[in-house]
Amino acid sequence: MSSKKEVSSAELQICEPLPSHRELFLDDYTYCPLCGDELLYTHNTHFSHLEVAEEAHCQCCKIRIKNNNYRLQ
């Protein structure tokens, strides 16, 4: 037979809820995957080619993380 003390110790532990897809996306977009420092974004607009060049780099790691080109409409 199990005592009341043993039953209470077998209760489920409550864990923090998992982050949403939005929170995961924002963390990936905002912070460096290596050190967790905030990324610095620069945007260069090329009106002759109708595009914007977006670059993200980490000042702590000294690496470029992202380099994306977007078309202007």
N, CA, C and O atoms as a Tripos MOL2 file, in Angstrom:
@<TRIPOS>MOLECULE
protein
  292   291    73     0     0
PROTEIN
NO_CHARGES

@<TRIPOS>ATOM
      1 N           0.8210   -1.1790    0.0000 N.3       1 MET1
      2 CA          0.0000    0.0000    0.0000 C.3       1 MET1
      3 C           0.8670    1.2450    0.0000 C.2       1 MET1
      4 O           1.9170    1.2890    0.6410 O.2       1 MET1
      5 N           0.4280    2.2250   -0.7050 N.am      2 SER2
      6 CA          1.1930    3.4720   -0.7460 C.3       2 SER2
      7 C           0.5900    4.4740    0.2250 C.2       2 SER2
      8 O          -0.6260    4.5640    0.3890 O.2       2 SER2
      9 N           1.4500    5.1960    0.8410 N.am      3 SER3
     10 CA          0.9840    6.1970    1.7970 C.3       3 SER3
     11 C           0.6430    7.4840    1.0600 C.2       3 SER3
     12 O           0.9420    7.6340   -0.1250 O.2       3 SER3
     13 N           0.0180    8.4030    1.7710 N.am      4 LYS4
     14 CA         -0.3690    9.6810    1.2000 C.3       4 LYS4
     15 C           0.8670   10.4900    0.8050 C.2       4 LYS4
     16 O           0.8340   11.2520   -0.1620 O.2       4 LYS4
     17 N           1.9480   10.3220    1.5500 N.am      5 LYS5
     18 CA          3.1880   11.0420    1.2770 C.3       5 LYS5
     19 C           3.7750   10.6140   -0.0680 C.2       5 LYS5
     20 O           4.2730   11.4590   -0.8130 O.2       5 LYS5
     21 N           3.7270    9.3330   -0.3910 N.am      6 GLU6
     22 CA          4.2560    8.8330   -1.6540 C.3       6 GLU6
     23 C           3.4220    9.3100   -2.8360 C.2       6 GLU6
     24 O           3.9720    9.6190   -3.8930 O.2       6 GLU6
     25 N           2.1250    9.3740   -2.6760 N.am      7 VAL7
     26 CA          1.2350    9.8120   -3.7490 C.3       7 VAL7
     27 C           1.4870   11.2790   -4.0760 C.2       7 VAL7
     28 O           1.5150   11.6480   -5.2500 O.2       7 VAL7
     29 N           1.6690   12.1180   -3.0670 N.am      8 SER8
     30 CA          1.8800   13.5430   -3.3220 C.3       8 SER8
     31 C           3.2230   13.7990   -4.0000 C.2       8 SER8
     32 O           3.3540   14.7700   -4.7460 O.2       8 SER8
     33 N           4.2170   12.9570   -3.7610 N.am      9 SER9
     34 CA          5.5080   13.1480   -4.4150 C.3       9 SER9
     35 C           5.4670   12.7260   -5.8760 C.2       9 SER9
     36 O           6.3560   13.0910   -6.6460 O.2       9 SER9
     37 N           4.4540   11.9650   -6.2720 N.am     10 ALA10
     38 CA          4.3280   11.5050   -7.6470 C.3      10 ALA10
     39 C           3.5030   12.4640   -8.5060 C.2      10 ALA10
     40 O           3.2150   12.1530   -9.6620 O.2      10 ALA10
     41 N           3.1170   13.6220   -7.9650 N.am     11 GLU11
     42 CA          2.3330   14.5840   -8.7350 C.3      11 GLU11
     43 C           3.1640   15.1200   -9.9000 C.2      11 GLU11
     44 O           4.3930   15.1620   -9.8470 O.2      11 GLU11
     45 N           2.4680   15.5220  -10.9340 N.am     12 LEU12
     46 CA          3.1480   16.0630  -12.1090 C.3      12 LEU12
     47 C           3.7650   17.4210  -11.8030 C.2      12 LEU12
     48 O           3.1890   18.2350  -11.0810 O.2      12 LEU12
     49 N           4.9290   17.6450  -12.3570 N.am     13 GLN13
     50 CA          5.5630   18.9420  -12.2060 C.3      13 GLN13
     51 C           5.0930   19.8450  -13.3380 C.2      13 GLN13
     52 O           4.9970   19.4110  -14.4860 O.2      13 GLN13
     53 N           4.8040   21.0890  -13.0160 N.am     14 ILE14
     54 CA          4.3540   22.0480  -14.0130 C.3      14 ILE14
     55 C           5.5800   22.7070  -14.6310 C.2      14 ILE14
     56 O           6.4280   23.2540  -13.9270 O.2      14 ILE14
     57 N           5.6610   22.6470  -15.9540 N.am     15 CYS15
     58 CA          6.7870   23.2360  -16.6840 C.3      15 CYS15
     59 C           6.3300   24.5210  -17.3650 C.2      15 CYS15
     60 O           5.1350   24.7550  -17.5440 O.2      15 CYS15
     61 N           7.2980   25.3470  -17.7400 N.am     16 GLU16
     62 CA          6.9740   26.5590  -18.4760 C.3      16 GLU16
     63 C           6.4330   26.1810  -19.8490 C.2      16 GLU16
     64 O           6.8740   25.1930  -20.4360 O.2      16 GLU16
     65 N           5.4800   26.9590  -20.3710 N.am     17 PRO17
     66 CA          4.9550   26.6490  -21.7070 C.3      17 PRO17
     67 C           6.0220   26.8750  -22.7750 C.2      17 PRO17
     68 O           6.9070   27.7160  -22.6200 O.2      17 PRO17
     69 N           5.9230   26.1210  -23.8470 N.am     18 LEU18
     70 CA          6.8670   26.2640  -24.9570 C.3      18 LEU18
     71 C           6.6620   27.6150  -25.6390 C.2      18 LEU18
     72 O           5.5330   28.1020  -25.7090 O.2      18 LEU18
     73 N           7.7380   28.2290  -26.1440 N.am     19 PRO19
     74 CA          7.5730   29.5130  -26.8380 C.3      19 PRO19
     75 C           6.8030   29.3240  -28.1430 C.2      19 PRO19
     76 O           6.8810   28.2720  -28.7770 O.2      19 PRO19
     77 N           6.0630   30.3540  -28.5300 N.am     20 SER20
     78 CA          5.2750   30.2820  -29.7590 C.3      20 SER20
     79 C           6.1910   30.4000  -30.9750 C.2      20 SER20
     80 O           7.3650   30.7470  -30.8510 O.2      20 SER20
     81 N           5.6380   30.1070  -32.1450 N.am     21 HIS21
     82 CA          6.4070   30.2240  -33.3860 C.3      21 HIS21
     83 C           6.8520   31.6690  -33.6030 C.2      21 HIS21
     84 O           7.9460   31.9210  -34.1070 O.2      21 HIS21
     85 N           6.0060   32.6000  -33.2230 N.am     22 ARG22
     86 CA          6.3350   34.0270  -33.3660 C.3      22 ARG22
     87 C           7.5350   34.3920  -32.4950 C.2      22 ARG22
     88 O           8.4450   35.0810  -32.9550 O.2      22 ARG22
     89 N           7.5450   33.9420  -31.2540 N.am     23 GLU23
     90 CA          8.6630   34.2290  -30.3500 C.3      23 GLU23
     91 C           9.9610   33.5960  -30.8500 C.2      23 GLU23
     92 O          11.0220   34.2140  -30.7670 O.2      23 GLU23
     93 N           9.8830   32.3760  -31.3660 N.am     24 LEU24
     94 CA         11.0690   31.7100  -31.9100 C.3      24 LEU24
     95 C          11.6180   32.4590  -33.1220 C.2      24 LEU24
     96 O          12.8300   32.6220  -33.2610 O.2      24 LEU24
     97 N          10.7160   32.9140  -34.0030 N.am     25 PHE25
     98 CA         11.1340   33.6660  -35.1800 C.3      25 PHE25
     99 C          11.7990   34.9780  -34.7810 C.2      25 PHE25
    100 O          12.8500   35.3280  -35.3170 O.2      25 PHE25
    101 N          11.1950   35.7070  -33.8440 N.am     26 LEU26
    102 CA         11.7600   36.9860  -33.4140 C.3      26 LEU26
    103 C          13.1110   36.8120  -32.7350 C.2      26 LEU26
    104 O          14.0040   37.6370  -32.9270 O.2      26 LEU26
    105 N          13.2770   35.7630  -31.9500 N.am     27 ASP27
    106 CA         14.5740   35.5020  -31.3190 C.3      27 ASP27
    107 C          15.6350   35.1900  -32.3740 C.2      27 ASP27
    108 O          16.7700   35.6580  -32.2780 O.2      27 ASP27
    109 N          15.2610   34.3970  -33.3770 N.am     28 ASP28
    110 CA         16.1940   34.0500  -34.4490 C.3      28 ASP28
    111 C          16.5740   35.2810  -35.2640 C.2      28 ASP28
    112 O          17.7160   35.4090  -35.7040 O.2      28 ASP28
    113 N          15.6210   36.1850  -35.4650 N.am     29 TYR29
    114 CA         15.8480   37.3890  -36.2620 C.3      29 TYR29
    115 C          16.6440   38.4390  -35.4960 C.2      29 TYR29
    116 O          17.3900   39.2050  -36.1050 O.2      29 TYR29
    117 N          16.5030   38.4910  -34.1800 N.am     30 THR30
    118 CA         17.0590   39.5740  -33.3740 C.3      30 THR30
    119 C          18.4050   39.2560  -32.7420 C.2      30 THR30
    120 O          19.2280   40.1560  -32.5740 O.2      30 THR30
    121 N          18.6500   37.9960  -32.3870 N.am     31 TYR31
    122 CA         19.8370   37.6570  -31.6010 C.3      31 TYR31
    123 C          20.7860   36.7240  -32.3530 C.2      31 TYR31
    124 O          20.3640   35.9100  -33.1740 O.2      31 TYR31
    125 N          22.0750   36.8620  -32.0520 N.am     32 CYS32
    126 CA         23.1210   36.0320  -32.6550 C.3      32 CYS32
    127 C          22.9640   34.5820  -32.1890 C.2      32 CYS32
    128 O          22.8030   34.3370  -30.9930 O.2      32 CYS32
    129 N          23.0100   33.6150  -33.1190 N.am     33 PRO33
    130 CA         22.8760   32.2130  -32.7170 C.3      33 PRO33
    131 C          24.1020   31.6750  -31.9790 C.2      33 PRO33
    132 O          24.0120   30.6450  -31.3110 O.2      33 PRO33
    133 N          25.2440   32.3550  -32.0880 N.am     34 LEU34
    134 CA         26.4610   31.8830  -31.4270 C.3      34 LEU34
    135 C          26.5980   32.3920  -29.9970 C.2      34 LEU34
    136 O          26.8460   31.6110  -29.0780 O.2      34 LEU34
    137 N          26.4360   33.7110  -29.8060 N.am     35 CYS35
    138 CA         26.6850   34.2830  -28.4770 C.3      35 CYS35
    139 C          25.4310   34.8400  -27.8100 C.2      35 CYS35
    140 O          25.4440   35.0860  -26.6030 O.2      35 CYS35
    141 N          24.3470   35.0470  -28.5620 N.am     36 GLY36
    142 CA         23.1180   35.5730  -27.9860 C.3      36 GLY36
    143 C          23.0620   37.0870  -27.9200 C.2      36 GLY36
    144 O          22.0860   37.6440  -27.4170 O.2      36 GLY36
    145 N          24.0970   37.7730  -28.4230 N.am     37 ASP37
    146 CA         24.1120   39.2320  -28.4430 C.3      37 ASP37
    147 C          23.1430   39.7300  -29.5200 C.2      37 ASP37
    148 O          22.8140   38.9940  -30.4500 O.2      37 ASP37
    149 N          22.6930   40.9700  -29.3930 N.am     38 GLU38
    150 CA         21.7430   41.5230  -30.3560 C.3      38 GLU38
    151 C          22.4370   41.7980  -31.6920 C.2      38 GLU38
    152 O          23.5580   42.3050  -31.7290 O.2      38 GLU38
    153 N          21.7490   41.4530  -32.7930 N.am     39 LEU39
    154 CA         22.2970   41.6660  -34.1280 C.3      39 LEU39
    155 C          22.1150   43.1190  -34.5510 C.2      39 LEU39
    156 O          21.1380   43.7680  -34.1770 O.2      39 LEU39
    157 N          23.0610   43.6190  -35.3290 N.am     40 LEU40
    158 CA         22.9890   44.9620  -35.8800 C.3      40 LEU40
    159 C          22.6600   44.8380  -37.3620 C.2      40 LEU40
    160 O          23.3830   44.1790  -38.1090 O.2      40 LEU40
    161 N          21.5600   45.4770  -37.7880 N.am     41 TYR41
    162 CA         21.1080   45.4060  -39.1740 C.3      41 TYR41
    163 C          21.4620   46.6870  -39.9120 C.2      41 TYR41
    164 O          21.3520   47.7840  -39.3640 O.2      41 TYR41
    165 N          21.8880   46.5370  -41.1660 N.am     42 THR42
    166 CA         22.0930   47.6740  -42.0590 C.3      42 THR42
    167 C          21.2820   47.4260  -43.3270 C.2      42 THR42
    168 O          21.1430   46.2910  -43.7830 O.2      42 THR42
    169 N          20.7510   48.5120  -43.8840 N.am     43 HIS43
    170 CA         19.9390   48.4310  -45.0970 C.3      43 HIS43
    171 C          20.4940   49.4170  -46.1190 C.2      43 HIS43
    172 O          20.6120   50.6100  -45.8390 O.2      43 HIS43
    173 N          20.8300   48.9220  -47.2870 N.am     44 ASN44
    174 CA         21.3030   49.7580  -48.3900 C.3      44 ASN44
    175 C          20.2830   49.6810  -49.5150 C.2      44 ASN44
    176 O          19.9730   48.6010  -50.0180 O.2      44 ASN44
    177 N          19.7660   50.8450  -49.9030 N.am     45 THR45
    178 CA         18.7550   50.9050  -50.9470 C.3      45 THR45
    179 C          19.4090   51.2340  -52.2790 C.2      45 THR45
    180 O          20.1510   52.2090  -52.3960 O.2      45 THR45
    181 N          19.1260   50.4140  -53.2770 N.am     46 HIS46
    182 CA         19.6260   50.6200  -54.6360 C.3      46 HIS46
    183 C          18.4160   50.9240  -55.5230 C.2      46 HIS46
    184 O          17.7740   50.0210  -56.0580 O.2      46 HIS46
    185 N          18.1250   52.2210  -55.6630 N.am     47 PHE47
    186 CA         16.9340   52.6120  -56.4160 C.3      47 PHE47
    187 C          17.0660   52.3000  -57.9060 C.2      47 PHE47
    188 O          16.0610   52.0620  -58.5760 O.2      47 PHE47
    189 N          18.2810   52.3000  -58.4290 N.am     48 SER48
    190 CA         18.4540   52.0010  -59.8530 C.3      48 SER48
    191 C          18.1110   50.5410  -60.1650 C.2      48 SER48
    192 O          17.6470   50.2370  -61.2640 O.2      48 SER48
    193 N          18.3340   49.6410  -59.2070 N.am     49 HIS49
    194 CA         18.0070   48.2180  -59.3760 C.3      49 HIS49
    195 C          16.6900   47.8470  -58.6950 C.2      49 HIS49
    196 O          16.2530   46.6980  -58.7560 O.2      49 HIS49
    197 N          16.0640   48.8300  -58.0470 N.am     50 LEU50
    198 CA         14.8120   48.6150  -57.3100 C.3      50 LEU50
    199 C          14.9380   47.4790  -56.2970 C.2      50 LEU50
    200 O          14.1100   46.5690  -56.2630 O.2      50 LEU50
    201 N          15.9870   47.5450  -55.4730 N.am     51 GLU51
    202 CA         16.1550   46.5270  -54.4460 C.3      51 GLU51
    203 C          16.8060   47.1060  -53.1930 C.2      51 GLU51
    204 O          17.4640   48.1460  -53.2290 O.2      51 GLU51
    205 N          16.5980   46.3970  -52.0850 N.am     52 VAL52
    206 CA         17.1810   46.7530  -50.7930 C.3      52 VAL52
    207 C          18.0420   45.5840  -50.3390 C.2      52 VAL52
    208 O          17.5980   44.4360  -50.3400 O.2      52 VAL52
    209 N          19.2770   45.8860  -49.9520 N.am     53 ALA53
    210 CA         20.1820   44.8590  -49.4280 C.3      53 ALA53
    211 C          20.1980   44.9720  -47.9050 C.2      53 ALA53
    212 O          20.5390   46.0160  -47.3500 O.2      53 ALA53
    213 N          19.8270   43.8870  -47.2460 N.am     54 GLU54
    214 CA         19.7860   43.8520  -45.7810 C.3      54 GLU54
    215 C          20.9100   42.9440  -45.2840 C.2      54 GLU54
    216 O          21.0340   41.8020  -45.7270 O.2      54 GLU54
    217 N          21.7180   43.4520  -44.3730 N.am     55 GLU55
    218 CA         22.7920   42.6550  -43.7800 C.3      55 GLU55
    219 C          22.6760   42.7280  -42.2710 C.2      55 GLU55
    220 O          22.3580   43.7770  -41.7120 O.2      55 GLU55
    221 N          22.9380   41.6010  -41.6100 N.am     56 ALA56
    222 CA         22.9540   41.5520  -40.1490 C.3      56 ALA56
    223 C          24.2940   41.0000  -39.7080 C.2      56 ALA56
    224 O          24.7850   40.0090  -40.2490 O.2      56 ALA56
    225 N          24.8790   41.6590  -38.7160 N.am     57 HIS57
    226 CA         26.1350   41.1460  -38.1790 C.3      57 HIS57
    227 C          26.1500   41.3080  -36.6660 C.2      57 HIS57
    228 O          25.4280   42.1270  -36.0980 O.2      57 HIS57
    229 N          26.9900   40.5060  -36.0360 N.am     58 CYS58
    230 CA         27.1330   40.5190  -34.5870 C.3      58 CYS58
    231 C          28.4060   41.2850  -34.2480 C.2      58 CYS58
    232 O          29.4890   40.9400  -34.7210 O.2      58 CYS58
    233 N          28.2740   42.3170  -33.4370 N.am     59 GLN59
    234 CA         29.4380   43.1130  -33.0510 C.3      59 GLN59
    235 C          30.3480   42.3430  -32.1060 C.2      59 GLN59
    236 O          31.5550   42.5820  -32.0800 O.2      59 GLN59
    237 N          29.7940   41.4340  -31.3420 N.am     60 CYS60
    238 CA         30.5790   40.6520  -30.3830 C.3      60 CYS60
    239 C          31.4230   39.5880  -31.0990 C.2      60 CYS60
    240 O          32.6240   39.4760  -30.8510 O.2      60 CYS60
    241 N          30.7980   38.8180  -31.9770 N.am     61 CYS61
    242 CA         31.4830   37.7260  -32.6940 C.3      61 CYS61
    243 C          32.2420   38.2110  -33.9240 C.2      61 CYS61
    244 O          33.1300   37.5200  -34.4220 O.2      61 CYS61
    245 N          31.8910   39.3970  -34.4110 N.am     62 LYS62
    246 CA         32.5040   39.9600  -35.6270 C.3      62 LYS62
    247 C          32.2320   39.0960  -36.8590 C.2      62 LYS62
    248 O          33.0970   38.9410  -37.7210 O.2      62 LYS62
    249 N          31.0190   38.5340  -36.9320 N.am     63 ILE63
    250 CA         30.6530   37.7340  -38.1020 C.3      63 ILE63
    251 C          29.3660   38.2760  -38.7150 C.2      63 ILE63
    252 O          28.5350   38.8670  -38.0270 O.2      63 ILE63
    253 N          29.2180   38.0640  -40.0240 N.am     64 ARG64
    254 CA         27.9910   38.4380  -40.7190 C.3      64 ARG64
    255 C          27.0610   37.2310  -40.7000 C.2      64 ARG64
    256 O          27.4330   36.1360  -41.1230 O.2      64 ARG64
    257 N          25.8730   37.4430  -40.2140 N.am     65 ILE65
    258 CA         24.9190   36.3430  -40.0540 C.3      65 ILE65
    259 C          23.9960   36.2270  -41.2650 C.2      65 ILE65
    260 O          23.7940   35.1340  -41.7940 O.2      65 ILE65
    261 N          23.4390   37.3570  -41.7020 N.am     66 LYS66
    262 CA         22.4300   37.3220  -42.7550 C.3      66 LYS66
    263 C          22.7710   38.3240  -43.8460 C.2      66 LYS66
    264 O          23.3450   39.3800  -43.5830 O.2      66 LYS66
    265 N          22.4110   37.9780  -45.0650 N.am     67 ASN67
    266 CA         22.5920   38.8570  -46.2080 C.3      67 ASN67
    267 C          21.4350   38.5790  -47.1570 C.2      67 ASN67
    268 O          21.4540   37.5850  -47.8840 O.2      67 ASN67
    269 N          20.4260   39.4490  -47.1570 N.am     68 ASN68
    270 CA         19.2320   39.2460  -47.9690 C.3      68 ASN68
    271 C          19.0070   40.4360  -48.8860 C.2      68 ASN68
    272 O          19.2860   41.5770  -48.5150 O.2      68 ASN68
    273 N          18.5030   40.1670  -50.0810 N.am     69 ASN69
    274 CA         18.1130   41.2130  -51.0250 C.3      69 ASN69
    275 C          16.6110   41.1430  -51.2290 C.2      69 ASN69
    276 O          16.0420   40.0630  -51.3910 O.2      69 ASN69
    277 N          15.9730   42.3140  -51.2180 N.am     70 TYR70
    278 CA         14.5260   42.4070  -51.3930 C.3      70 TYR70
    279 C          14.2250   43.3490  -52.5460 C.2      70 TYR70
    280 O          14.8540   44.3970  -52.6870 O.2      70 TYR70
    281 N          13.2550   42.9660  -53.3700 N.am     71 ARG71
    282 CA         12.8340   43.8040  -54.4930 C.3      71 ARG71
    283 C          11.8560   44.8600  -54.0150 C.2      71 ARG71
    284 O          10.9680   44.5790  -53.2100 O.2      71 ARG71
    285 N          12.0260   46.0840  -54.5170 N.am     72 LEU72
    286 CA         11.0650   47.1500  -54.2700 C.3      72 LEU72
    287 C           9.9570   47.0390  -55.3040 C.2      72 LEU72
    288 O          10.2040   46.6470  -56.4450 O.2      72 LEU72
    289 N           8.7480   47.3790  -54.9130 N.am     73 GLN73
    290 CA          7.6200   47.2840  -55.8440 C.3      73 GLN73
    291 C           7.2130   48.6450  -56.3240 C.2      73 GLN73
    292 O           6.2780   48.7660  -57.1160 O.2      73 GLN73
@<TRIPOS>BOND
     1     1     2 1
     2     2     3 1
     3     3     4 2
     4     3     5 am
     5     5     6 1
     6     6     7 1
     7     7     8 2
     8     7     9 am
     9     9    10 1
    10    10    11 1
    11    11    12 2
    12    11    13 am
    13    13    14 1
    14    14    15 1
    15    15    16 2
    16    15    17 am
    17    17    18 1
    18    18    19 1
    19    19    20 2
    20    19    21 am
    21    21    22 1
    22    22    23 1
    23    23    24 2
    24    23    25 am
    25    25    26 1
    26    26    27 1
    27    27    28 2
    28    27    29 am
    29    29    30 1
    30    30    31 1
    31    31    32 2
    32    31    33 am
    33    33    34 1
    34    34    35 1
    35    35    36 2
    36    35    37 am
    37    37    38 1
    38    38    39 1
    39    39    40 2
    40    39    41 am
    41    41    42 1
    42    42    43 1
    43    43    44 2
    44    43    45 am
    45    45    46 1
    46    46    47 1
    47    47    48 2
    48    47    49 am
    49    49    50 1
    50    50    51 1
    51    51    52 2
    52    51    53 am
    53    53    54 1
    54    54    55 1
    55    55    56 2
    56    55    57 am
    57    57    58 1
    58    58    59 1
    59    59    60 2
    60    59    61 am
    61    61    62 1
    62    62    63 1
    63    63    64 2
    64    63    65 am
    65    65    66 1
    66    66    67 1
    67    67    68 2
    68    67    69 am
    69    69    70 1
    70    70    71 1
    71    71    72 2
    72    71    73 am
    73    73    74 1
    74    74    75 1
    75    75    76 2
    76    75    77 am
    77    77    78 1
    78    78    79 1
    79    79    80 2
    80    79    81 am
    81    81    82 1
    82    82    83 1
    83    83    84 2
    84    83    85 am
    85    85    86 1
    86    86    87 1
    87    87    88 2
    88    87    89 am
    89    89    90 1
    90    90    91 1
    91    91    92 2
    92    91    93 am
    93    93    94 1
    94    94    95 1
    95    95    96 2
    96    95    97 am
    97    97    98 1
    98    98    99 1
    99    99   100 2
   100    99   101 am
   101   101   102 1
   102   102   103 1
   103   103   104 2
   104   103   105 am
   105   105   106 1
   106   106   107 1
   107   107   108 2
   108   107   109 am
   109   109   110 1
   110   110   111 1
   111   111   112 2
   112   111   113 am
   113   113   114 1
   114   114   115 1
   115   115   116 2
   116   115   117 am
   117   117   118 1
   118   118   119 1
   119   119   120 2
   120   119   121 am
   121   121   122 1
   122   122   123 1
   123   123   124 2
   124   123   125 am
   125   125   126 1
   126   126   127 1
   127   127   128 2
   128   127   129 am
   129   129   130 1
   130   130   131 1
   131   131   132 2
   132   131   133 am
   133   133   134 1
   134   134   135 1
   135   135   136 2
   136   135   137 am
   137   137   138 1
   138   138   139 1
   139   139   140 2
   140   139   141 am
   141   141   142 1
   142   142   143 1
   143   143   144 2
   144   143   145 am
   145   145   146 1
   146   146   147 1
   147   147   148 2
   148   147   149 am
   149   149   150 1
   150   150   151 1
   151   151   152 2
   152   151   153 am
   153   153   154 1
   154   154   155 1
   155   155   156 2
   156   155   157 am
   157   157   158 1
   158   158   159 1
   159   159   160 2
   160   159   161 am
   161   161   162 1
   162   162   163 1
   163   163   164 2
   164   163   165 am
   165   165   166 1
   166   166   167 1
   167   167   168 2
   168   167   169 am
   169   169   170 1
   170   170   171 1
   171   171   172 2
   172   171   173 am
   173   173   174 1
   174   174   175 1
   175   175   176 2
   176   175   177 am
   177   177   178 1
   178   178   179 1
   179   179   180 2
   180   179   181 am
   181   181   182 1
   182   182   183 1
   183   183   184 2
   184   183   185 am
   185   185   186 1
   186   186   187 1
   187   187   188 2
   188   187   189 am
   189   189   190 1
   190   190   191 1
   191   191   192 2
   192   191   193 am
   193   193   194 1
   194   194   195 1
   195   195   196 2
   196   195   197 am
   197   197   198 1
   198   198   199 1
   199   199   200 2
   200   199   201 am
   201   201   202 1
   202   202   203 1
   203   203   204 2
   204   203   205 am
   205   205   206 1
   206   206   207 1
   207   207   208 2
   208   207   209 am
   209   209   210 1
   210   210   211 1
   211   211   212 2
   212   211   213 am
   213   213   214 1
   214   214   215 1
   215   215   216 2
   216   215   217 am
   217   217   218 1
   218   218   219 1
   219   219   220 2
   220   219   221 am
   221   221   222 1
   222   222   223 1
   223   223   224 2
   224   223   225 am
   225   225   226 1
   226   226   227 1
   227   227   228 2
   228   227   229 am
   229   229   230 1
   230   230   231 1
   231   231   232 2
   232   231   233 am
   233   233   234 1
   234   234   235 1
   235   235   236 2
   236   235   237 am
   237   237   238 1
   238   238   239 1
   239   239   240 2
   240   239   241 am
   241   241   242 1
   242   242   243 1
   243   243   244 2
   244   243   245 am
   245   245   246 1
   246   246   247 1
   247   247   248 2
   248   247   249 am
   249   249   250 1
   250   250   251 1
   251   251   252 2
   252   251   253 am
   253   253   254 1
   254   254   255 1
   255   255   256 2
   256   255   257 am
   257   257   258 1
   258   258   259 1
   259   259   260 2
   260   259   261 am
   261   261   262 1
   262   262   263 1
   263   263   264 2
   264   263   265 am
   265   265   266 1
   266   266   267 1
   267   267   268 2
   268   267   269 am
   269   269   270 1
   270   270   271 1
   271   271   272 2
   272   271   273 am
   273   273   274 1
   274   274   275 1
   275   275   276 2
   276   275   277 am
   277   277   278 1
   278   278   279 1
   279   279   280 2
   280   279   281 am
   281   281   282 1
   282   282   283 1
   283   283   284 2
   284   283   285 am
   285   285   286 1
   286   286   287 1
   287   287   288 2
   288   287   289 am
   289   289   290 1
   290   290   291 1
   291   291   292 2
@<TRIPOS>SUBSTRUCTURE
     1 MET1         2 RESIDUE 1 A MET
     2 SER2         6 RESIDUE 1 A SER
     3 SER3        10 RESIDUE 1 A SER
     4 LYS4        14 RESIDUE 1 A LYS
     5 LYS5        18 RESIDUE 1 A LYS
     6 GLU6        22 RESIDUE 1 A GLU
     7 VAL7        26 RESIDUE 1 A VAL
     8 SER8        30 RESIDUE 1 A SER
     9 SER9        34 RESIDUE 1 A SER
    10 ALA10       38 RESIDUE 1 A ALA
    11 GLU11       42 RESIDUE 1 A GLU
    12 LEU12       46 RESIDUE 1 A LEU
    13 GLN13       50 RESIDUE 1 A GLN
    14 ILE14       54 RESIDUE 1 A ILE
    15 CYS15       58 RESIDUE 1 A CYS
    16 GLU16       62 RESIDUE 1 A GLU
    17 PRO17       66 RESIDUE 1 A PRO
    18 LEU18       70 RESIDUE 1 A LEU
    19 PRO19       74 RESIDUE 1 A PRO
    20 SER20       78 RESIDUE 1 A SER
    21 HIS21       82 RESIDUE 1 A HIS
    22 ARG22       86 RESIDUE 1 A ARG
    23 GLU23       90 RESIDUE 1 A GLU
    24 LEU24       94 RESIDUE 1 A LEU
    25 PHE25       98 RESIDUE 1 A PHE
    26 LEU26      102 RESIDUE 1 A LEU
    27 ASP27      106 RESIDUE 1 A ASP
    28 ASP28      110 RESIDUE 1 A ASP
    29 TYR29      114 RESIDUE 1 A TYR
    30 THR30      118 RESIDUE 1 A THR
    31 TYR31      122 RESIDUE 1 A TYR
    32 CYS32      126 RESIDUE 1 A CYS
    33 PRO33      130 RESIDUE 1 A PRO
    34 LEU34      134 RESIDUE 1 A LEU
    35 CYS35      138 RESIDUE 1 A CYS
    36 GLY36      142 RESIDUE 1 A GLY
    37 ASP37      146 RESIDUE 1 A ASP
    38 GLU38      150 RESIDUE 1 A GLU
    39 LEU39      154 RESIDUE 1 A LEU
    40 LEU40      158 RESIDUE 1 A LEU
    41 TYR41      162 RESIDUE 1 A TYR
    42 THR42      166 RESIDUE 1 A THR
    43 HIS43      170 RESIDUE 1 A HIS
    44 ASN44      174 RESIDUE 1 A ASN
    45 THR45      178 RESIDUE 1 A THR
    46 HIS46      182 RESIDUE 1 A HIS
    47 PHE47      186 RESIDUE 1 A PHE
    48 SER48      190 RESIDUE 1 A SER
    49 HIS49      194 RESIDUE 1 A HIS
    50 LEU50      198 RESIDUE 1 A LEU
    51 GLU51      202 RESIDUE 1 A GLU
    52 VAL52      206 RESIDUE 1 A VAL
    53 ALA53      210 RESIDUE 1 A ALA
    54 GLU54      214 RESIDUE 1 A GLU
    55 GLU55      218 RESIDUE 1 A GLU
    56 ALA56      222 RESIDUE 1 A ALA
    57 HIS57      226 RESIDUE 1 A HIS
    58 CYS58      230 RESIDUE 1 A CYS
    59 GLN59      234 RESIDUE 1 A GLN
    60 CYS60      238 RESIDUE 1 A CYS
    61 CYS61      242 RESIDUE 1 A CYS
    62 LYS62      246 RESIDUE 1 A LYS
    63 ILE63      250 RESIDUE 1 A ILE
    64 ARG64      254 RESIDUE 1 A ARG
    65 ILE65      258 RESIDUE 1 A ILE
    66 LYS66      262 RESIDUE 1 A LYS
    67 ASN67      266 RESIDUE 1 A ASN
    68 ASN68      270 RESIDUE 1 A ASN
    69 ASN69      274 RESIDUE 1 A ASN
    70 TYR70      278 RESIDUE 1 A TYR
    71 ARG71      282 RESIDUE 1 A ARG
    72 LEU72      286 RESIDUE 1 A LEU
    73 GLN73      290 RESIDUE 1 A GLN
